[in-house]
């Protein structure tokens, strides 16, 4: 996985330049066909997004166990494909873009649909708005030499959001604790954005 747009990628994950994978695993050599598995999992995550959306739209008030299970399974592949890419040393240019894109689209679609179903307040839309801003800023930042790398706060934010959205999908309307998880994820996501901005400013102006 890679770290172009998202908090939970498979690239060199860092917080202000500090590697979040200090204990690197031994690299394993695999066949060319098996080396495509991480990218295949990323593609699968993109493919299931329309299915997930259809399940949520068909649900009563945004509550759907099938949608939650599919969402959770897709979220788990976020960890599996990154682990395999690092373990097998098969990180690719495609994965560095497609993996974080798949993660962000999955979360953004879930946020928008749950807001539409009345399960999340309008302030939750700050997550997809933030991601659109990141997508818009990515080409300019890269052209100026900025390297997008995942930080610890970003990783935590992604999993807080994954968890809160999955729990929202299986709990009744009015259940408060999944929303508290969501607010925690939102706060951490924007805190991580501050670190990204500071890092970008140093790298672009240096």
N, C-alpha and C positions, 0 to 999 in steps of 0.2 A: 504494500500500500504506500501511498505517497502523501505529501503534505502540501498541496497547493491551496485548497480552500477550506480545509476542515480541521476540526479538533482531533479527530481520531484516525489518523493515517498510519501508514506503515513505513514512512521514510525515517530519516534520522530525527528522532523526536527530541526536542530540546527546550529548555526554559532559560532564556537569555544565554544561549550557547552551551548550557550544561546538558549533556547527553542523558536522556531518561532511560536508556538501556545500557547502564554501565557494565553489566555482566553479559557480554555478547556470547551467543551460543555458537558452537562449532558449525561451520558451513558444511552442508551435505551436497554431494553431486547427485543430480537426478536426470532422468531421461528428458529429451526435449518435449515430449508429449505431456509428461507429468509436470514439467516446468510451467505449463500453461494453466494449471489448476487455479492458482491465485487469481489470474485475470478472469477465468471462467466463473469463479465465485462472485467477483465484482460485477460481471455482466448479469449474473443471475439476480443479484440484488436490484439492478436496474429493471430487469424484466418483470419482477414481481410487484413493482410499485403500482402499475395500473390495476392489478388484481387486488392489491391491498386497498386501493382507493375505492374500487367497486364494492368490496365487502363493507367498508365503513359507510358508504352512501346508502347501502341496502339495510344497514342496521337500524335498530330503533333507538334514536337519540344518541348515536355514536357509540353505543355499547355493543361490542362484538368479540366473542372469544376467538372465532376463526381469524379475524383481522389481527387480534393481539398476538396470536400464535405465529402467524405469518410475519408480523412485524418483529417479534422477538427472534425468530429464526434468521431473518435477514440481518438483524443487528449482530447476531453471533458470528455470521460470516465476515463481518467487519474485522473481528479479531482473528478468525481462522486464516483468511487470505493474507493478512499482514504477517502473521506468525510464519506461514509457509514461505512467503516471499523472502523474509529475512533468513529463515532456517536454510533455505535452498539457494540463497543468493541469486534470486531471479527477479529482483525488482526491475520494473520496466518503465519506460516513458509513458506508455499507455496507463499503467497502474497508478502512476503518480498523479494523473489527471482524473481518470475515471473513478478511482476508488473514493477519494474525498467528495467528488461530485455525486456519486451514488449515495453516500452517507447523508450529505446535506439535502439532497432532493427527497430522500426517504423521510427525514425528520421534518422538513418543510411541508411536505404533503400532509403528514400526520397532523401537524399544528394547524394548518389551514382547514382541514376537514373537521377536526375536533372543535375549532372555533366556530365553523359553520353550523355544527350540531349543537352549539350552545354549551359545550363542555369546557371551553377555555375562554377567557375574556379577550377583548380586542388587543390588550397589551401584549399578549402572546405572539401577535404578528410581528413583534420586533425581531423575532428569530429569523423568519424568512426575509424580512427587510434587510437585516444585517448581512445575510448570506448573498442577497442580490448585490449589495454594495461591495462585498468582497470579490464577487465574480467580476464586477465592473472594474475594480481596482487591480485585479491580478495581472492583466497584460502590461499595464503601465509599470507596475512594480517590478515585474520580471525583466522588462526591457532596461530597467535601471540597475539591474544586478542584485535585486533582493531575492533571497532564497527562502521560500515558505517552508517552515519546519514546525512540526507539532510540538506544543509545550504541555507540561503536566496539567496546567489549569484547563487547557483546551480538551485534553483527554478526559478529565473529570467531568467537564461540562457535557461532553457528548454522552457519557454514560448516565449522568443524571437525567438528561433529556430523554434518552432511550427508555430508561426505567419509568419515568413519570408518565410518558405517553402510553407505554404498554399497560401500566396500572390504570390509567384513565379509561382505556378501552374496555376493561373488564370490571370496573366498579360502577356503582350507581351514580346518577347525577346528584350532586350535592356532597359527595365524599370529598373531604378536604385534604387528606394527607397526600394524595398524588399531586395535587396542585402545589403543595408546599415543596415537594421535590422539584416540580417544574420551575418554581420561582428560584430555588437554589441553583438549578442548572442555568437559568437565564442570567442570574447574577454572575456566576462563574464564567459563563460564555463571554460576557461583556468585559469582565476583568481580564480574561485572556486576550481579548481584542486590544486592550490597552498595552499589554506586553508586546503583541505583534506590531502595533503602531510604533512603539518605542524602538523596537529592534529594526523595523523598516527605516525609520528616520536615521538611525545610526549608520546602517549599511548603505542607504542611498546617498547620504550626504558625505560619507567618508571617502 
